[in-house]
């Protein structure tokens, strides 16, 4: 199995923390997010790791990984970044990882066990972390609805009730080769129709700026099974200055273990 870390983003909401480096090189406890991810992946037996760079690519210099560059990172989003590594992504099993998260090995080990063509890791106990992380947590809720067999029905809609957020999307997805090729097929199908349009595409500003959750929803809309793999806590996301400051406080106060074992 290979891993592709999508780390092209600038991270504008990180403020001073991303002024001189990409988001994935933010340091937590003396180690960058990307270095932590690479270490975690390797510990779970994944040694073939690719990283998609964009903003300040020269600042991303972690050893023992392959690099892909998205020169249009400022005008596109994570789907286009992932497709920068299409040649790797479309062959064999792949674990796709967001570049602004850290996580425990048990999450990767759980995801690796799934036999579905598209497996999405979800946190069933996400709400305590969300309430501790965000002062206005109710403003950042996204749908994640699945049936009794854990087949996802709806994902990534920011205009939803709390009852439609059965779990939280983490940013870790496993694709079989078949699942990856379906993703690629649907990407090109929509690119042909929507690439030059500035109209919204599902919950994204446009197709060029498509979120991966929107691509997953489009796969679901085209009757591709997208399966939720359930876990509880064990991960953190870094999207804002407040995220960094709050995690720093939790580490100093010995509260971090309620959310993740670092």
N, C-alpha and C positions, 0 to 999 in steps of 0.2 A: 504493500500500500504506500502511496505517495501522499504528501501534504502540500497544499498551496496556501500560503498566507497572503491575503490581500492587504497590502500595507502602503498603498499609494497616496492615501489621504494626507492633507495638510494639518487637519485638526485645529481649525480656526477657533473653536470654542474652548480650546485649552489655553488660549491667551498667551501669557509669558512663557508657559511651559513648552510651547512649540515654535517660539520665535526663531530659534537657531537649530532646530532639528525636526525631523518628521515625527508624527504622532507615535509611531511604533517604537521610537527610541527614547520615549519617556522613561525615566528611571524610577523604579519603585523598590525601595530597600537595597539600593546600590546595583540593581540589575535592570536592564531595559525590558520593556514588554516583549519585544521580539526575542531577546536572549532567553527569557523565561519560557516563551512558547517553544523555541527550538529545543531547549533542555527537556521540557515536559514531553514533547513529541518523541524525542530520542529515547527517553526512559520507557515510553510505551512501545518501543520497537519500530518507530517510523524514522528511518534515517534518510530517506529520499525526500528532501524538503526544498520547495521553490518559494521564492518571495517576490511578489510584484511590487516594484517601487514606482514612485511618481515624484512627489515633493522632496526636494533635496536628496536625490538618490545617492550622491556621494557620501552622505552621512550614515547610510545603512551599510555596514561593513561587517556583519556577523559572519564568522567563518563556517565552513562546511555546509553551505546552502547554495542553491542556484538562484540566479536573478533574472527577472523579466521586468522590462520597463514600460510603463504606460505614459508616453509623452503628452497625452491629452488628458491627464488626470484632473486638471482644473476645470475641464468642460464636460467630463463624464463622471461615472460613479463606479461602484464596485463590480457590477456585471461586466462592464467593458474591461476593467482591470483583470478580472478572472479570465476573460477571453484573450487577453494578451498572452496567457499561458495555455492557449487552446491545444497546442500540439501535445503537451503533457497531460492536460486535463481530459482529453478525449480518449486516453489509453489507460486501461486498467482501472483499479480502484483508487479513488482520491478522497482525501479529507480536505475540505475547504474551511479555512479558518479566518475570522476577522482579525485584523492587525491590532485592534485596540482592546483586546481582552487578555486575561490570564485565567488559568484554570488548573484544577487538580488532575492528576493522572487517571483517577478513577472515572472521570468523565469521558476521556478518550477511550479507555478500555471498554466502557459500556457501549460507546458508539461503534467501536470496531466489531462488536458481537452481532450487530444488526445485519440481517441478510436481505433487507429491502434494497431496491434500486436507488431510492432517494430517502435518506434517513436524516431527520432533523432533531438535534438534541434540544430538549426543552426542560425548563426548571419548573417543577410542580409546586415548589415552596418559595417562589420568587418575591412574594409581597412584603415579607419583613425586610428584605434587602432593599427593595424599592422605597419603602417608607423611610428607612434609615438613610438612604442615599440622597433622596430628593425632598426638598421642603414642600414643593408643589407636585407631589408624586402623581396625583390624579390627572395631571396634564400630559403625562407620558405613558399612556396605556395603548397597547396595540393588540389587535385581535389574534387569538390563536385557539381555534376551535377544532376539535377532532371527534370522530365517532367512537363507538365502543371498541373498535379494533385499532384505535390510535391512528387511523387514516386522517390526515389533516384536511379540513374542509375550507377553512378560512384563515389567512395569515397576513399580518402586516397592515391591517386597516387601523389608522390612528383615530378614527371617528367611531368608537365603539364603546359599549358599556363594559363595566368591570366584569360582568358575568360572561362576556365573550372572550375574556383573557383567562382561559382555563389554565394556561401555563405561560412561561416567558421564553421567547426565542433568545438563544444565547449567541449565535454566530458561529456554530460548529455544525457542519453538514457532511455526511458521507455519501458519495456517489459511487455506484458500481459503474462499470464501463457502459452498460446499457443506459443507466440513468444519466450519465454525463453526455452521452450522444443525443439523448432526448433534449437535454438542456441546450446543447449546441444547435440542434435542429430548430428548436423554438426561438432561439436567439436570432438566427439568420432569417427565419420566416418573418419575424417582427421587424428586424432591421430593414428588410426590403420595403416594408410598408410604412415604417414610422421614423426612420433615421433622420430625415430632413424636416421633421415636424417638431414644433415647439409646444405642441399640445400635451397636456398631461397623459401619462400612460399608467393605467391602474392608479396606484398611490404614489407614483413618482412624478417629478416635475415634467419629465419628458422621457422618451425611450433612451436617449443618449445618457440620461442621468438615472437610469433604472436601478432600483434597489434589488438585491438578491431575493428579498421576500416577495417582490412583485413577480420576478421570474418563477419562483416557486408557486405562486398563486396561478400564474398563467399555465404552468405545467398541470396543476390540479384542474384548471378549467378545460384542459385538453385531455382529461381522463388519465393522466399519469399519476400513479400512486405515490404520494409523499407521506412518509410515516413518521410519527413522533416517537422519539426514544426518550424515556422519562428518567430524570434525575432530580436531585434536590440540592440546591446551593452548590458551593465549591467553585465559584467563578466570580470575577469582577470585570466591569467595563469602565473604561476611562474615556469620557467624552468631553468633560468640562474641567475648568480649574477647580470647581467645587468637588468633583470626584477625587482629584489628586489630594486636595487638602483634607477631605474627610477620611480617606483611606490612611493618610499620614497620622491623623488623630487616632483612628482605630488601632493602628500599630503601636503608637506610643502608650495608649491607654490599655493595651492588652485585650481589645475587643474584636480584633480581626478574625479570631478563630470561629466566631459565630457564623461567619460567612464563607471563609476559605482557610484551608491549612497551607500557609506559605512555606 
